[in-house]
Amino acid sequence: MTRPLTGIFLDTGDLDEITKYHALGIIRGVTTNPTILARSGIAGGWAGVEKHCREIAQLIDPYPLSVEVTASEPAEALEQARRIAGWAKGIAVKVTIHGPEGGIDNLRIIHELETTHDVRVNVTAMMSAQQALLAAMAGATYVSIFGGRVNDMGHDAGREIRALRALLDAFGSPAKIIVGSTREVRNILDWFEAGAHIVTAVPKLLEGMLIHPYSKETVKMFLEDGKRLI
């Protein structure tokens, strides 16, 4: 089973985009969710999802791919998670911190998947350090805070990340902090500085990190000046 890595995870289900950025050597994993996969135009129901996810996992191996459970009933969710994990060795199964109306069942599922079934779990849809701490204590490999949504609510995602990282380090927890819902390029650096192990980014944000107008201007100047030397 693939162990957790750190760095930037590409947030997409588009095979062409994954191929493009994986070839640059700058991503350390891929994250998806039902919304992302639906936007990718996958046909054929769960069989189509499985085929698509297997292709992504093979493409980025040995880096991890996160795929989300869609069932809400505990027994069904547990079975679905185990089935998804069996698609490829690098898959981490996404499980939300709780159900649509709250409840504690998901935490039990997370603990059972990690400790009994040896399934790597990425606990998602979290908005606070306290939620993520409980997920880590339950045994989750990855704990995902939705930084952009935290900021949208008027709170400080950086503060939650710093608090969580300090707690995980103090407890000697191996859980890795993923920060997602990334809104702008600056979020990526800020959240790494705050203590995130991993930040997710859509392709356009990676391009925004790379391309700078002054760099373009400088490259053009070098090329023009180079012509005069020939």
C-alpha positions in Angstrom: 0.0 0.0 0.0 1.3 3.4 -1.0 2.4 5.5 2.1 1.5 9.2 2.4 3.6 11.7 0.5 3.9 15.4 0.8 3.7 18.2 -1.8 1.0 19.4 -4.2 -1.9 17.2 -5.2 -3.6 18.0 -8.5 -7.3 18.4 -8.0 -8.9 17.1 -11.2 -10.3 14.0 -12.9 -9.2 15.0 -16.4 -6.6 12.5 -17.7 -5.1 15.0 -20.2 -4.5 17.5 -17.4 -3.1 14.9 -15.1 -0.8 13.6 -17.9 0.4 17.2 -18.6 1.3 18.1 -15.0 2.6 14.7 -14.0 5.1 14.9 -16.8 6.5 18.1 -15.3 7.4 16.3 -12.1 5.7 18.8 -9.8 2.7 16.9 -8.4 2.8 14.2 -5.7 -0.8 12.9 -6.0 -4.3 13.5 -7.4 -7.5 14.2 -5.6 -11.0 13.7 -6.9 -14.5 13.9 -5.6 -17.9 13.0 -7.1 -18.3 16.6 -8.4 -14.9 16.5 -10.1 -15.6 13.1 -11.7 -19.0 14.2 -12.9 -17.5 17.2 -14.6 -15.0 14.9 -16.4 -18.0 13.4 -18.3 -17.5 9.8 -17.2 -20.1 7.5 -18.6 -21.1 3.9 -17.6 -21.9 4.4 -13.9 -19.6 2.9 -11.3 -18.0 0.6 -13.9 -17.0 3.8 -15.8 -15.7 5.4 -12.6 -13.7 2.4 -11.8 -12.1 2.2 -15.2 -11.3 5.9 -15.2 -9.8 5.8 -11.7 -7.7 2.8 -12.5 -6.3 4.7 -15.5 -5.4 7.7 -13.3 -3.8 5.4 -10.6 -1.7 3.6 -13.2 -0.6 6.9 -14.7 0.6 8.5 -11.5 1.9 5.4 -9.7 3.5 5.4 -7.1 1.7 8.6 -6.1 -1.7 8.3 -4.4 -5.1 9.0 -5.9 -8.1 9.9 -3.6 -11.5 8.6 -4.6 -14.6 9.4 -2.5 -17.3 7.1 -1.1 -20.8 8.2 -2.1 -22.9 5.9 0.1 -24.2 7.4 3.3 -25.5 4.2 5.0 -22.7 2.9 7.2 -22.5 -0.7 6.1 -22.8 0.2 2.4 -20.2 3.0 2.8 -17.8 0.5 4.4 -18.3 -2.0 1.7 -18.0 0.6 -1.0 -14.8 2.0 0.5 -13.2 -1.5 0.5 -14.2 -2.0 -3.1 -12.7 1.3 -4.2 -9.5 0.6 -2.3 -9.2 -2.6 -4.3 -9.1 -0.8 -7.7 -5.4 0.0 -7.3 -2.7 0.0 -4.7 -2.3 3.7 -4.6 -5.9 4.6 -3.9 -6.8 6.5 -0.7 -10.5 6.4 0.0 -12.2 9.7 0.8 -14.7 9.5 3.7 -16.5 12.7 5.0 -16.0 13.5 8.6 -19.7 12.9 9.2 -23.0 12.4 7.3 -25.3 15.1 5.9 -27.1 15.4 9.3 -24.0 14.9 11.5 -23.5 11.7 13.5 -20.5 9.6 14.6 -20.8 6.6 12.3 -18.2 7.9 9.7 -15.5 8.1 12.4 -16.1 4.4 13.2 -15.9 3.5 9.5 -12.6 5.5 9.2 -11.2 3.6 12.2 -12.2 0.2 10.9 -10.9 0.8 7.4 -7.5 1.9 8.7 -7.0 -0.6 11.5 -8.9 -3.7 10.4 -8.8 -3.5 6.6 -5.5 -1.7 5.9 -7.2 0.9 3.7 -5.7 4.4 3.5 -8.4 7.0 4.3 -8.5 10.6 3.4 -11.1 12.2 5.8 -12.6 15.1 4.0 -15.2 18.0 4.3 -13.6 19.3 7.5 -13.6 23.0 8.5 -11.7 23.0 11.8 -8.6 21.7 13.6 -10.8 20.0 16.2 -12.6 17.8 13.5 -9.2 17.0 11.9 -7.7 16.0 15.2 -10.5 13.5 15.9 -10.0 12.1 12.4 -6.3 11.7 13.0 -6.9 10.0 16.4 -9.3 7.6 14.6 -6.3 6.5 12.5 -6.8 8.5 9.2 -3.8 8.7 6.9 -4.9 12.1 5.6 -7.0 14.8 7.2 -8.4 17.3 4.8 -9.4 20.9 5.8 -11.3 22.9 3.2 -9.2 26.1 3.6 -11.0 28.2 1.1 -14.4 27.5 2.6 -13.0 28.2 6.1 -11.9 31.7 4.9 -15.2 32.2 3.1 -16.9 31.8 6.4 -14.8 34.7 7.8 -12.4 32.5 9.8 -8.6 32.0 9.3 -7.7 28.8 7.6 -4.0 29.4 8.4 -4.8 29.5 12.2 -6.6 26.2 12.0 -3.7 24.6 10.1 -1.1 25.9 12.5 -3.1 24.6 15.5 -3.7 21.2 13.9 0.0 20.8 12.9 1.2 21.6 16.4 -1.2 19.1 17.9 -0.3 16.3 15.5 3.4 16.9 16.1 2.9 17.0 19.8 0.9 13.7 19.8 3.4 12.1 17.4 0.6 11.5 14.9 1.6 10.2 11.4 -1.5 11.8 9.8 -0.8 14.2 7.0 -2.7 17.5 6.7 -4.2 18.2 3.3 -5.6 21.6 2.7 -8.0 22.0 -0.2 -10.7 24.2 -1.6 -7.8 26.4 -2.8 -9.0 29.7 -4.2 -5.8 31.5 -5.3 -2.1 30.9 -6.0 -1.1 32.6 -2.7 -3.1 30.1 -0.7 -0.7 27.4 -1.7 2.4 29.0 -0.2 0.5 30.4 2.8 -0.9 27.0 3.7 2.4 25.2 3.3 4.0 27.9 5.6 1.2 27.3 8.1 2.1 23.6 8.4 0.1 21.8 5.7 1.9 18.6 4.4 -0.2 18.7 1.2 -2.1 21.4 -0.7 -4.5 20.6 -3.5 -4.6 22.8 -6.6 -6.6 22.8 -9.8 -4.5 23.1 -13.0 -5.0 26.8 -13.5 -3.4 27.5 -10.1 -0.3 25.6 -11.0 0.0 27.6 -14.2 -0.5 30.7 -12.1 2.4 29.6 -9.9 4.7 29.1 -12.8 3.9 31.9 -15.3 5.0 35.4 -14.2 4.6 38.5 -16.5 8.0 39.8 -15.6 9.6 36.4 -16.3 7.9 36.5 -19.7 9.2 40.0 -20.3 12.7 38.9 -19.2 12.8 35.8 -21.4 11.7 37.9 -24.4 14.5 40.4 -23.7 17.1 37.6 -23.5 15.9 36.1 -26.8 16.0 39.4 -28.6 19.4 40.3 -27.2 20.7 36.8 -28.1 19.8 37.4 -31.8 22.2 40.4 -31.8 25.0 38.1 -30.7 24.7 35.8 -33.7 
